[in-house]
Amino acid sequence: MTVNLLSRISLFSDLPHSELDKLVAALDVKEMKDRDILFREGDPGEHFFIVLKGELEVLMAEGQMEELLLNVMGEGEHFGEMSLILPGGHRTATVRSRGSSTLLSMSRARFMELTTEYPQLSTSMVRVLSQRLDATNTQTFRDLTDKNRQLQTAYDELKAAQAQLIEKERLERELQVAADIQFSILPDELPKVAEFDFGARILPARQVGGDFYDIFMVAENRVGIMIGDVADKGIPSAIFMARTHALIMAEADTGMNAREVMQIVNHHITRLQKTTQFVTVLYGILDLQTRVFEYARAGHEPPLILNPDGSVERISHSSGMALGLWDTVTLDVRSVTLPPGSTFLLFTDGMTDCRDTQGEPFGLERIKKTLGDLANVSAQHACDHLLATLVNFQDGSKQDDDVTLVAIRAVK
């Protein structure tokens, strides 16, 4: 059986069977147990081996975390030819037994003796090494071709990723510019008057959003107050928001009442608007002498009033229609007198719709309960406390909508 095994090895295939019998007698037998090391990477190479039985593992970085299995050799496979002709060579990998194995071994000295006795071994060795070299060259060429293909693919992916990164940075810069423009539209400071104090807060769900507010003097003893919420989010909504805000400010300066301003603004929006966007708005005029707040509401959340006795009332009736949907708009128009000690709260639906980690919305009742405990605080403190309560309720959950608050407090 051993002679048949040797005859299948290129190095010995030219020898007659009678000579193979002699060769078998000249080979050493080495028995190995599971995980025995035959030689390690870097050891001097002195022997040629043939696997007679079992399996051997060829490893790099043996025994380390980055250990790499290169090959598994089985019965009939051989290795170490170079050690027979290159004195001083070193092993390029570690060989370890996988289970029990039996090897045939030939030293360099013994091989040299055999080449004298059997010159055809030298010819066979040259042929085997040439075949190995050809196979190595072919494999190396294939490996280089594959590596080049992989490098080209990696380069193309890197270029694409770089282009995406540049585009992402450009979009981020544009978003920041849009956010700066949007916040520049909001008032830097609120009017200061003896009869009332004002407060406001806005918390966008994204870098730019669709909510807006403003508080401004429209005439002596008259203050314009608006809050709005554009459908959807992002840059298109921010642009639509800026247009709506500008239109309301422009028409408010003409001296018209709240209803007339909203009707004219809706006319402008529906005439200019080429998309399906719309906006809910509450705009009103506060008379500082009579303490009457006359407002028109276009589909916006009904406001709340905190009465001097601590009760909270929702001023609820027909909601009206959002601006930008139809040429003729139906508005909810109302006048409210704000007695000393009362607080009037306007808010967007992001306040009620924001949810906690369990998916429960903050809801109207929580707004009313929180507002009911703020009877003796300023309008700005009321807005700050309401927003802080909402953020605490969310507990880190994703904010899906912008939140805006505007408060009007009648000073005693």
ABEGO torsion letter per residue (X at the ends): XAAAAAAABAAAAABBAAAAAAAAAABBBBBBBBGBBABBBGBBBABBBBBABEBBBBBBGBGBAABBBABBBBBGBBBGAAAAABBGBBBABBBBBBEBBBBBBBBAAAAAAAAAABAAAAAAAAAAAAAAAAAAAAAAAAAAAAAAAAAAAAAAAAAAAAAAAAAAAAAAAAAAAAAAAAAAABBABBBBBAABBBBBBBBBABABBABBBBBBBABBGBBBBBBBBBBEBEAAAAAAAAAAAAAAAAAAAAGBBAAAAAAAAAAAAAAABABABBBBBBBBBBBAAAGBBBBBBBGBBBBBBBBAAGBBBBBBBBAEBBBGABABBBBBBBBBBBBBGBBBBBBBAAAAABBBAAGBBAEAAAAAAAAAAAAABBAAAAAAAAAAAAAAAAGGBBBABBBBBBBBBBBX
